[in-house]
Amino acid sequence: MTNLQEKLAADPQRPRYHFLPSANWMNDPNGTIFWKGKYHVFYQHNPYVAWWGMMHWGHAVSEDLVHWTHLPIALAPTPYGPDKDGCWSGCAVDNGGVPIIVYTGVSHDDGRRVEVQCIATSDDDMITWKKYPENPVIGSPPKGLEVTGFRDPCVWKEGDNWYMLIGSGIKDIGGAALLYKSKDLIRWEYLHPLCIGDKEKTGTMWECPDFFPLGDKHVLLVSTLGTTLYFVGTYADHRFHPDIRGNTDIGGHFYAARSLIDGDGRRILFGWVWEGCSEAAQRASGWAGVLSLPRVLSLCDDGTLGMEPVPELKVLRGRHYHYTEIRVTPASSALLTGVQGDCLEIDAEFDPCDAEEFCLKVRCAPDATEQTLIFYSDKSKRLNVDRERSSLSPEVSRGIQGGPLELVAGETLNLRIFLDRSVVDVFANGRTCITDRIYPSRADSLGIGLFACGSNAKLKSMDIWEMKSISTPGSSEPHR
Ligand code: DQQ
């Protein structure tokens, strides 16, 4: 083991069952594709330091969406090429048995950033990639449009034609997804914006568009320089008419989401889980950025986007603890005995009864100097993660993160919580998720407790599993 690998293996904040590169930086998932029975995820990767820059495409493959094998870096910037300053985000498609990556090449001209669209192909089942020698295939934004950006292609096929969305924004108007058409993935014709947002409501720039059918609707995902929004609506005449808008994650650490459709027809979503600690801490730790747990998407009865962690994750469940019928009161302050941990799955069902707020406390120190609250407020109809006291370290982000979750009369709150060291995922009632980061500094911040405010709530049942680690073999990455 190298010094860096030893350091990473000993880092108590480094997740054990979320995928991440073997070292250094990752951000957006790219080119997510189900290929010959396996799941491939590429990702924005700086193989040299644990900070954003000189973007490459890292690559990993999985048979079960849980265990991953690192593959060689797929794309690296080409000196003097249109991607000399970075191979930015994009997608992968199957062109009659030949895999094609479509990505944004970045270079600088007189200090001005130039974003163009490039392609690459592989003839060895995606292990090595050859860039198209005539790149870029789209060299500038449509004439006459003053855009705020031009990147992150999403490509699909309809009949004999390919379509490409490019993430963009129209100056003074709002984020936009620009639609192109091609017969051969090389010559592209600009059609029109598939959809344009409103700068006040949905941001000035849409990064990483992802567009796909779901049930009898279509879904457009866009990343608005902070959050990933979804729109559910109708796709007709190559235009998209959104009916419903929502947030793909109501925490503060999930971004640049991209999906794939697998052999069972499931639409599976991945996102980038970014860090909540300082740049200095990230650089010093030797790693930064995590892939979210894969989520299966669905449409809820009310037309909003539903999401659940993929069932495959259950293979990680180890030692099991079970609880039923616990009255949770404002006086419940003791931690549960016999169970604790920083790599756990918790599946809990609460009856809110008359409580104004009730919560599960995780990563609690015995003297409560560190603790993270996952709480539902009946008054504000919101689900939150409160990180005010998650860590004694001054170098990490704090605050309450969450969003709306309305329980209808008689509905219980079902939480699937995944603790994986510095990552917390809270899936609620199959319709929302909070992805968050916490960095407890004490080795004994491992306890779990229950609490209610105003009046009592009832924990109907709770299962807790210790989660096994995934070890991720492979990788030929430089670790400088
Ligand atoms: N990250 C990539 C861009 C994309 C942004 C660069 C979103 O392609 O717009 O690393 O996080």
Residues whose N, C-alpha, C, O or C-beta is under 5 A from the ligand:
A	BS01	DQQ	D28 Q44 M55 W88 S89 R151 D152 E207 C208 A256
